[in-house]
Amino acid sequence: MTDKPKLLIVEDDLGLQRQLRWAYEGYSVVTAVDRATALDALRAEEPAVVTLDLGLPPDPDGTSEGFATLAEILRLKPDTKVIVASGHGARESARQAIADGAWDFYAKPIDIDALGLIVARAFHVHALEAENRRLAARGSGTGLGGMITASPEMLKVTRTIERVAGADVSVMLLGASGTGKELLARGLHDASPRAKGAFVAINCAAIPETLLESELFGHEKGAFTGAVKTTEGKIEQAQGGTLFLDEIGDVPLPLQVKLLRFLQERVIERIGGRKPIPVDTRIVCATHQDIDAMVAAGTFREDLYYRLAEIVVRIPSLAERSGDAALLAQHFLKLYAASMRSGVTGLAPDARAAIASWPWPGNVRELENRMKRAVIMAEGKLVTAADLDLAEGREEPPLNLRAAREGADRATITQALARAEGNISNTAKLLGVSRPTLYDLLKSYDLHA
């Protein structure tokens, strides 16, 4: 058993292979002479760095077998740093190797000392990336309901929901479509004393008015044509737990009356039934509509509103969540790159800039869809702005200079924290300031790593 970093040398020249093995005494060296043995060694040893000769049998005088081996290595283990060496058309080979995902390229004849520096740097970068992934894994999913956020605006929302979770009151979540209302509702349920009960969600806008009453309250056998058996409604199914009513603003007025009676008396009657059924269910509802305007217009009952909105939580849009677009983009990129077995590893600078400037009218749902599409469309290891199909966003600057400076500072620091995944040293380097200066800025703007 060795603690030395593992280096895989793929080289069919046994003399050069021995020379390279002797040159790397500080590493645990594994060797291979062709694609099959290289892939076997990759699976068995999982080396962090690979040096790969493109001229492998059965095409020792060409590069086709070497490029095929490179593609297989990155497909099996995308985080591997592959250093490609070739004497065949070095310039063209280098260009293609980097485009195909190689970490670096070195032309033959090989200078052992120069190659040693490239290998050492590859191990260093691999270790840094692995540490970043560990930090991201440790930090992700720890928020309310698995909410991924670093913005003060969203953290304030999650703290509010955590505070009200223990109180058995109805909660109304107000926010645009795609902001994570159901995720927060599920997080509220999980943080409440009702966590062991069921969490039942229903989208009131997705069900025809004629069926919505049956979905909510259930029906008795024979209550209407097609009612061949007694069926519990969603309210009963959530007994002892939480019922999430999404798009509550789409509930028709006649059904609002029946829902109000349940909230007042905590009993329901199924369609076609005459027996009151007591139900202990907590209601959490959400809507993207202007519910106050609906109450004023008479399209939503005021008495029902006050029953449902004992606590009102307003959820900011993605554009209002400083730094979260970059953080979520990285999350979705890793998620879909892994699920699709893609070689995509990160965001190109133009993609980062486009993500930061885009207004995200579809919020997190739009970001997730664009990242999924970008992982599919990306031709290289990095997702570009073209892969995201994003135009450069425009934003009107504020007229107050002090407010503009403070807003720019806050947004830049938050984005740097998101990009560095909360690491203070890396954030300070990105911003070009010292750690003490960064700590002072975090304190003055009430930001947290």
N, C-alpha and C positions, 0 to 999 in steps of 0.2 A: 504493500500500500504506500503510495507516494502523495505528497501534497504539492508536488511540482505541477505547474500548468501543462496541459497536454497539447502537443504540437503534432499534427499529422503531415508527413512529407509524402507527397504523391509524385514519384519520379521513377521512370523505368531504367535509367542509367544507374546500375548498381554501384559503380565507383563514385559517382556524384552523390548518390544516396548516402553512402558511408561517410563521405566528406561532410555532408550537411549534418548527419547524426553527431559526428564528433564536435562540430561547431556549436551545437546547442546543448551543452552539458547542463545548463540551468533549467531545461525543460524535460518533461517526460515525453520522449519522442516515439511516435508510432509511424511505421512506414507502409507504403503500398506501391504497387507497380502498375496497376491498371484501374479502370473504373470499378470493376466488381470488388476488388480487395479494398479500394478506397471507401466505397459505400459500406462494406462490412465493418471496416475500422471506425467509420463515422458513427454507426449505430452502436457498436460495442463500447467505444471509448469516449464519444462525445467531446472531441477536442474543441478548444475555443478558437484556434487558429489553424489554417491549412495552407501549406505552400503547394501549388499545383502546377506541374509542367503540362503545357497544352499538347505537347507531342507525345501522346500515349498510344500504345498498341490498341487496336490494329491499324492505327493511322499515325505511326511515329514521325512521319515526315510532314504531316499536316497539323491541323488544329481542331478538326471536327470532334474527335473523341474527347479532347480536353474541355471543349465548351460544353459538350453533353454532360461530362462529369461535374463541371461547375454548376450547371442547372440542377442536377440531381442533389448536389450537396446543399444548395440553398433551398431547395424544395423540402428536403428532410429536416434541415436545421437552419432556418433563415438568419439566426443571429451569428452564425459562423463568419469569422473574418477570413476570407480566401484571398491569398496573395498569389497572383498568376505570373508565371515566368514562361517566356517563349523567345525563340530566335527566329521564328517564321513571320516575316512581315510585321516587325515589332510594333510599328505605329498603328496599323490597322487592327492588329490583335489587341493592343492596349485599349483602343477606343471601344471595340466590341466587348471586351472583358468588363470594363467599367460600366458600360451600358447594361450588361447582363447581370450586374450585381456584385462583381469582384470588389474587394476592399482596396486593393492596390495592385500595381503591375510592375514587373521588373524584367528587363530584356537580358537575354543571355549574350555573352558568357557572364556567369553570376559572380559578383563581388561579395564574398561571404560576409565581410564587415558591414557593407551597406545593407545587404539583405537582413542581417542581424538587427540593425536599427529599425527596419520596417516591421520585422516580426515582433520586436519588443514593444513598439508603439501599438501594434494591433492588439496584443495582449492587454495593454494598458486601457485602450479604448473599450475593449470587450468587457473588462472588469467594471469600468465606469457605467456602461450601459446596463450591465447586470444589476449594479447597485441601484440605478434609477428605477429599474423594473421592480426590484424588491420594495423600494420606497413607495412606488405607485400602488403596488399590490397591498401594502400595509395601509395606505391611506384611502384606497378606493373601497366603496361599499360600507364605510364606517359611519357615513352620515345617515340621517333619518330615512328609512326605507331604501337604503342604498343610494341615496341622492349624491351625485358627484358634483361638488361645487367648491369654489374657493372664494367666491365673491361675498363681500360683507352684506350685500342686499339679500342674497339667498340664505346666508347663514342666519340672518335675523328672522327670516320666515321659519326656518327649521327650529330655531330656539323657541319661537312662539308656539309652534305646534307641539313641541315636546312638553311645554308648560301646560297646555290645555289637554293633553292626552289623558292625564289622570283624572280629570274632571268629567263627569258623565253629562256633558252638554252637547247640543247639536252644533256642528261647525260648518260654515259655508266658505268654500274656497273660490275666490274670484280671480280669473286670469285668462289670458288668451289661449287659444287652442295650441297644444304642443308644448306647454310650459311645465308639464309634469304633475297635473292635479291628481290623477289617480295614484301616482307613485307616492305623493305626499299623504294621500288618504290612507293608503296601505301602511305607510310608516306610522301614521297616527294610531291606527289600529294595533300595530305591533308594539307600540310603546304604551298602550293602555292596559288597564286590568282585564280587558276583554280579549287579550291576545290569543287565548286558548280557544276562543269561539271562532265562528266562521267569518271571513271577510267576503261579502257578496257585492259585486259591482253590476250596475245596470246603466246603460246609456239610454236615457229617456228619449233622445232625438232619433235613435236608430230603430225604434219600435213604433209601428202604426198606432194611432190613437185608439183604434178599436181593440187592439191586443194589449195595450199598456196596462190597463186595469187588471186584466187576468195575470199578467206577468208580475205585478206588484202584490196583489192580494190573493191570487189563486182562485180556483173555482171548484164547485162541487160536481160530482158526476151528474150528467143530464142537465146542467145549467144552461147549455146552449147546444146547438147542433155541432157534433164533433167532440163534445166533452164526454168521452167514454170512461173516464175515471176521475176521481178526486185528485187535484193537483195543488200542492203548496205553492204559494207565491214567494217572491224574493224576500219579502219582509219576514215571513215565517222561517225561511231558510237561514236567515241571519240571526235567529234566536240566540241570545247570549253573546252575540258578536256585533259586527258593524255592517250596516248597509250603506253603500256608496251610490248616491244618485247623481250620475254625471248628466250635465245639460238639464238641470232642473227647470230652467226657464222655458223648456219646450213641453212641460206638462200642461195639458188643457185645463181650463177653469173648472169644469165639472169634477175632474179627478183631483184637483187641488182641494176641493171641499172634503173628499173622503180621506185624503192624506192628512189634512188638518185634524180631522176627528181622531185618527190614529195617534198623532203626536200629542193631542190633549188627553186622551183616555187610555192610550197604550193597549187598545184592543182593535181587532180587525174582524171583518166579516167577509168570507169568501163569496165570490159571485155565485148566486143561487143558494147561498146558505143563510140560516137565520140565527145561528149560534155565535155569540161573540167569543173570539179567541184571544186571550191575553198574550201579548208578545213583548219580550224585553229585548229591544233592538236599538242600538245607537245609530243615529242618522248623521252621515257626513255627505254634503252635497256640493256641487260645483257647477259653474256656468261661465261661459265666455261673454255672455250678454250683459248689457247695462241693466242690472236688476232693479236699481233705484228708479230708472226711467220707466221700466215696465210696471212697477208699483204705481208711479204717478199717472201712467196711461191707463191703469185699470186692467192690464192684461196679466198681472200677477197679484194674487191676494195679499194685502198688507198684513193681515193676521197670520197667514202662513209664513210670510217672509220673516216675521219676528220670532216665530217658532223655530224656523230653520237656521236663522242667523243669530243664535245666541252668542257665537263667536264668529267674527268675519276675518278672514286672512286673505290679503291681496298678494298675489304672486307676481313678481316682476317678469317682464319679457326677457328673452335671452340677450337682447341688445342692452338691457339695463343691468345685466349681471357682469360686472367688470371681470374680465379674464376667463370667464367660464366657457366662452366659445372655443378658445384654444385648448383648454383642459379637456372639454368634452370631445373635441375633434381627435385628440390623441387617444382618448379612450375608445372611441368608435373605430379608429384606424386599427388599433391592436385587436379589438374584438373581431372585426370582419376579416382582417388579414389572417388571423388564426383560424377562423371558421371556414374560410375559403382556401386555406393553405396557399396564400399569396406570398410573394417575396417582398411586398411593400413593407418598408420599415419606418418611414417617417414622412414629414411634411417638408416640401421645398420652401425656400424663403418667400417666393411669390404667393404660395398657398397660405402661409401664415399671415402675410399682409392682407390678402383677400378676406380671410376669415375674420380678422380683426376689424376690417372696415365694412363688412357686409351687414345690413340692418336686420337680417334674419326675421322676415315677416312670418315665417312658419315656425319660428322658435326651434326648440330642441328636435322636434320631429323633422323639420326641414334639414337641420344639420346632420342628423343621423342618416337620412335618405341620401344626401349629397356625399357623405363620407362612404357609404356603402357602394354607391355608384363609382366613386373615384377609385376605390380599391380595385374594382373590376376593370376600370378603364385605364389605370396607370400602366405605362409601358416600362418604366424604370422602378428603382427601389423607393423613389420619393414621389409622393402625390403632388401635382402641380396645380396652379390656379385653373389651368385649362381642364384638367381632369375633374375639378369641382364645378366647372361651368359657371364660374363667378366673375362678374364684372367688378371693376374697382368701385367701392362704395364712396359716396360723397356725404359729408356731414357739415352742417352749418356751424361755424365756430361760435362759442359764446362771446358776447361783446365785453364783458367785464374781465379785465386782464388778470386780476388776482384769482378770480374763480376759474378762469381758463387754465392758469398755471397749476392751480391745485387739482383741477380735474384731470389735466394731462399727467401730472405726477402720480396721482392715485391710479389712473388707468395703466400707466406704464409699469409701475411697481407691481400691480396685481397681475399683469400679463407676464412679467418676468418671473414672479413667484410660480405662476402656473406652468410656464415653460421649464423652469428648474425643478418643478414638482416639489416645491416647499423647501428646497435646500438653500439655506441662507448664504453659504459661501458661493455657490453657483449663481444665485440671484444677484449678489453683489458684483460678481465678475461681469454678468450680462449688462448690468446698469453702469459699470465703470466707476463704482464707489467702494469705499472701504466697508467692512462689516459694521464698525461702530456707527458710521454715517447711515447705513441701511437700517440699523436698529432705531436710530433717532427718527428716521422717516416713518418707519412702521408705527412708532409710538405716536408721532404727531398726527398721522392720518388714521389712527385706530385700526390698523391692519394687522393681520396675524399670518404667520407662515403656515 
